[in-house]
Amino acid sequence: MKNKSGTLFIIAAPSGAGKTSLVKALVEEMDNVDVSISHTTRHPRPDEKEGEAYNFIDEAGFKKLISKNQFLEYAKVFGNYYGTSRDWVNRELAAGKNIILEIDWQGAQQVKSQLRNCVGIFILPPSYHALRDRLVSRQNDDTETIEQRMDAARMEMSHYKEFDYIVINDDFELALSEIKAIITATNLGRCRQSAFYDDFIGQIMAQKD
């Protein structure tokens, strides 16, 4: 019998909405979920290991992969390239693994233009003031920098309609349970798992007493 195919879940959020903590808890609590490991040209930090935090590569190698259309999405951020491996994602999905991409709305647009069956989840903060408080508490930035981060957050949030599901991260456990429910319901969908169910029903129908 065929295996169920995995689903690619794109999770985006403005900085400070709690996306990273939610994704970490999600991977810890759900067996069949993993996070895509991006390729990057930036140098590894002392605590980062190859193949865990990132797949580290030099710029020439990254551009060679771009020329071969090896990325589902890529971007240059603060002078360094970041990209999602097309082959790796396709292999994991074919093996039945659910994959999470933590990317911004621009990356989401790139991926959705190529993979029609991916599912977008956007994480929102409970309020403007809650988001600002979170940014202030975790950053040692001056007021001007905080305001720049808030402007960037507003820009990110303006694209929420491009996603399939919206989760407001007011209560962490509730937000986590909502994302789990989205993943579970998606994996039970007949249209997404048509090959699996066709094979399953075919075997049942072929059996005789």
C-alpha positions as a printed Julia matrix, in Angstrom:
209×3 Matrix{Float64}:
   0.0     0.0     0.0
   1.19    3.51   -0.79
   2.31    5.81    2.0
   0.55    9.07    2.67
   2.45   11.96    1.16
   3.76   14.74    3.35
   2.67   18.38    3.2
   4.78   21.49    3.04
   3.67   24.03    5.65
   4.87   27.61    5.3
   4.84   29.41    8.65
   5.42   33.16    8.62
   5.06   35.91   11.21
   6.33   39.35   12.09
   9.36   39.4    14.36
   8.2    39.05   17.95
   5.02   37.07   17.26
   6.47   33.88   18.75
   6.89   31.82   15.58
  10.23   30.27   16.51
   9.01   29.06   19.91
   5.83   27.62   18.4
   7.72   25.75   15.66
  10.2    24.34   18.19
   7.38   23.03   20.38
   5.55   21.68   17.34
   8.54   19.6    16.2
   9.07   18.29   19.74
   5.43   17.21   20.15
   4.55   15.87   16.68
   6.38   12.81   15.36
   5.99   13.37   11.64
   7.02   17.03   11.41
  10.44   18.46   10.63
  11.84   21.89    9.84
  13.61   22.57    6.56
  17.3    23.39    6.98
  18.25   26.29    4.73
  21.45   26.73    2.76
  23.29   29.93    3.63
  26.45   31.74    2.64
  26.95   33.32    6.05
  29.68   31.95    8.29
  28.64   29.57   11.08
  28.53   30.9    14.62
  30.52   29.06   17.3
  27.52   27.02   18.49
  26.22   26.11   15.01
  26.9    22.74   13.39
  26.77   21.95    9.7
  23.47   20.34    8.72
  21.73   21.29   11.96
  21.25   25.05   12.04
  22.05   25.52    8.36
  23.8    23.95    5.41
  26.76   26.29    5.03
  28.05   27.0     1.52
  30.19   29.66   -0.14
  28.66   32.27   -2.44
  30.01   30.7    -5.64
  28.47   27.37   -4.7
  25.16   29.02   -3.81
  24.99   30.88   -7.13
  25.75   27.63   -8.96
  22.73   26.04   -7.26
  20.62   29.05   -8.27
  21.66   28.58  -11.9
  20.56   24.94  -11.7
  17.16   25.91  -10.21
  17.9    24.0    -7.04
  16.04   26.33   -4.67
  12.32   26.57   -4.03
  13.01   30.04   -2.72
  16.04   32.13   -1.9
  16.86   35.64   -0.78
  19.8    37.84    0.07
  19.55   39.24    3.59
  22.16   41.6     5.07
  24.7    40.52    2.47
  24.19   36.76    2.83
  22.15   34.33    0.75
  19.57   31.94    2.23
  17.69   29.28    0.28
  15.48   26.18    0.55
  16.62   23.05   -1.28
  14.04   21.86   -3.81
  15.37   18.27   -3.97
  15.49   17.83   -0.19
  11.93   19.08    0.29
  10.58   16.87   -2.5
  12.34   13.78   -1.09
  10.98   14.38    2.4
   7.44   14.96    1.16
   7.55   11.82   -0.97
   8.65    9.87    2.12
   5.55   11.09    3.97
   7.23   13.72    6.12
   5.52   17.02    6.89
   7.97   19.88    6.36
   7.85   23.35    7.87
   9.41   26.34    6.15
   9.99   29.36    8.38
  10.13   32.11    5.77
   8.7    35.57    5.15
   5.82   36.5     2.84
   8.14   37.04   -0.11
   9.61   33.57    0.23
   6.09   32.19    0.63
   5.11   33.74   -2.7
   8.07   32.08   -4.41
   7.22   28.66   -2.99
   3.49   28.89   -3.68
   4.17   29.71   -7.32
   5.89   26.32   -7.63
   4.14   24.03   -5.15
   0.38   24.45   -5.33
  -0.38   22.03   -2.48
   1.61   23.8     0.22
  -0.29   25.28    3.17
   0.41   28.74    4.56
   0.02   29.56    8.26
   0.46   33.13    9.49
   1.14   33.85   13.16
  -0.18   37.14   14.56
   0.53   38.81   17.92
  -2.52   39.5    20.12
  -2.1    43.29   19.82
   0.18   46.09   18.69
   1.3    46.77   22.26
   2.01   43.1    22.96
   4.22   42.9    19.88
   6.08   46.07   20.82
   6.6    44.87   24.39
   8.03   41.59   23.12
  10.46   43.38   20.81
  11.56   45.76   23.56
  12.05   42.96   26.11
  14.21   40.78   23.87
  16.3    43.46   22.16
  18.79   45.95   23.59
  17.91   48.41   20.86
  17.26   52.12   20.97
  13.83   53.6    20.31
  14.56   54.31   16.65
  15.56   50.71   15.97
  12.47   49.4    17.77
  10.28   51.62   15.61
  12.01   50.33   12.49
  11.27   46.79   13.61
   7.65   47.72   14.21
   7.41   49.21   10.71
   8.83   45.97    9.31
   6.26   44.02   11.34
   3.42   46.12    9.93
   4.65   45.39    6.4
   4.82   41.66    7.16
   1.32   41.6     8.69
  -0.18   43.41    5.71
   0.28   40.17    3.72
  -1.75   37.95    6.07
  -4.48   37.42    3.44
  -2.0    35.48    1.3
  -2.02   32.63    3.85
  -4.53   29.81    4.32
  -4.74   29.91    8.11
  -4.29   32.63   10.71
  -3.25   31.84   14.3
  -3.22   34.56   16.97
  -0.52   33.82   19.52
  -2.09   35.22   22.67
  -2.18   31.97   24.66
   0.87   29.88   23.65
  -0.69   26.46   24.32
  -3.87   27.37   22.47
  -1.92   28.66   19.48
   0.17   25.47   19.46
  -2.95   23.27   19.57
  -4.44   25.22   16.65
  -1.38   24.65   14.49
  -1.41   20.95   15.39
  -5.07   20.78   14.35
  -4.27   22.4    11.0
  -1.54   19.85   10.29
  -3.69   16.89   11.37
  -6.72   18.0     9.35
  -4.57   18.64    6.27
  -3.1    15.15    6.41
  -6.57   13.59    6.53
  -7.82   15.47    3.47
  -9.02   13.2     0.67
  -7.81   15.44   -2.16
  -4.28   15.72   -0.78
  -4.05   11.99   -0.08
  -5.94   10.73   -3.15
  -3.2     8.28   -4.21
  -3.09    6.76   -0.72
  -6.86    6.39   -0.42
  -7.29    5.09   -3.98
  -4.78    2.34   -3.22
  -6.29    1.65    0.2
  -9.88    1.35   -1.12
  -8.66   -0.65   -4.1
  -7.18   -3.26   -1.78
 -10.36   -3.47    0.27
 -12.54   -3.8    -2.82
 -10.3    -6.52   -4.24
 -10.67   -8.73   -1.17
 -13.14  -11.58   -1.18
 -14.52  -13.74    1.58
